[in-house]
Amino acid sequence: MPLNSVPATVNVPALEYERLFAAQNAFVDIGFWGGAVPGNKEDLRPPHDDGVFGFKCFLLHSGVDEFPHLEADEMEEALEEIKTFDSLLIVHAEDSRTIAKAPQPNGNVYDTFLK
């Protein structure tokens, strides 16, 4: 996944860097996903042409500062771009307002977490 590497896989140089390390450590056939982040719309097509499976984005903080989330309009712009070369966009579509209002989990008992 594009946010699980440093640098985040949001352009071809980062993809090449990730592949360099994977080649030395992977013993099975693997594939890569690119990232859709603010400001990289023009960087989406090249990783597609270089073989990524598709792209991933978040609509709220990803938990990784190097992989910022898209606003809804930025996601739509990324979708429009990705559509031009028939790729995929997988989206962490959590709504930050709903999450902010949700009760916080308390304790480490599964039933308590569900409540």
For each residue, the residues with C-beta under 8 A, 3 or more apart:
1: 4 33 56
2: 5 8 9 10 32 33 34 35 55 56 67
3: 8 9 35 56 62 64 66 67
4: 1 64
5: 2 8 9 14 17 18 21
6: 66
7: 10 14 17 66
8: 2 3 5 14 35 37 64 66 67
9: 2 3 5 14 15 18 32 33 34 35 47 52
10: 2 7 14 34 35 36 37 40 43 67
11: 14 15 40 43 46 47
12: 15 16 43 46 47 50
13: 16 17
14: 5 7 8 9 10 11 17 18
15: 9 11 12 18 19 32 34 47 50 52
16: 12 13 19 20
17: 5 7 13 14 20 21
18: 5 9 14 15 21 22 32
19: 15 16 22 23 32
20: 16 17 23 24
21: 5 17 18 24 25
22: 18 19 25 26 30 32
23: 19 20 26
24: 20 21
25: 21 22
26: 22 23 30
27:
28:
29:
30: 22 26
31: 51 52 53
32: 2 9 15 18 19 22 47 51 52 53
33: 1 2 9 52 53 54 55 56 90
34: 2 9 10 15 44 47 48 52 54 55 56
35: 2 3 8 9 10 40 55 56 57 67
36: 10 40 41 44 55 56 57 70 75 78 82 89
37: 8 10 40 57 67 68 69 70
38: 68 70 71 74
39:
40: 10 11 35 36 37 43 44
41: 36 44 77 78 81
42: 45
43: 10 11 12 40 46 47
44: 34 36 40 41 47 48 55 78 81 82 87
45: 42 48 49 81 84 85
46: 11 12 43 49 50
47: 9 11 12 15 32 34 43 44 50 51 52 55
48: 34 44 45 51 52 54 55 82 85 87
49: 45 46 85
50: 12 15 46 47
51: 31 32 47 48
52: 9 15 31 32 33 34 47 48 55 87
53: 31 32 33 88
54: 33 34 48 82 87 88 89 90
55: 2 33 34 35 36 44 47 48 52 78 82 87 88 89 90
56: 1 2 3 33 34 35 36 89 90 91 92
57: 35 36 37 69 70 75 78 89 90 91 92
58: 61 62 67 69 70 91 92 94
59: 69 70 71 72 75 91 92 93 94 95 96
60: 69 92 94 95 96 99
61: 58 68 69 96
62: 3 58 67 68 69 92
63:
64: 3 4 8 67
65: 68
66: 3 6 7 8
67: 2 3 8 10 35 37 58 62 64
68: 37 38 61 62 65
69: 37 57 58 59 60 61 62
70: 36 37 38 57 58 59 74 75 78
71: 38 59 74 75
72: 59 75 76
73: 76 77
74: 38 70 71 77 78
75: 36 57 59 70 71 72 78 79 89 91
76: 72 73 79 80
77: 41 73 74 80 81
78: 36 41 44 55 57 70 74 75 81 82 89
79: 75 76 82 83 89
80: 76 77 83 84
81: 41 44 45 77 78 84
82: 36 44 48 54 55 78 79 85 87 88 89
83: 79 80 86
84: 45 80 81
85: 45 48 49 82
86: 83
87: 44 48 52 54 55 82
88: 53 54 55 82
89: 36 54 55 56 57 75 78 79 82
90: 33 54 55 56 57
91: 56 57 58 59 75
92: 56 57 58 59 60 62
93: 59
94: 58 59 60 98 99
95: 59 60 98 99
96: 59 60 61 99 100
97: 100 101
98: 94 95 101 102
99: 60 94 95 96 102
100: 96 97
101: 97 98
102: 98 99
103: 115
104:
105: 112 113
106: 112
107: 112 113
108: 112 113
109: 112 113
110: 113 114
111: 114 115
112: 105 106 107 108 109 115
113: 105 107 108 109 110
114: 110 111
115: 103 111 112
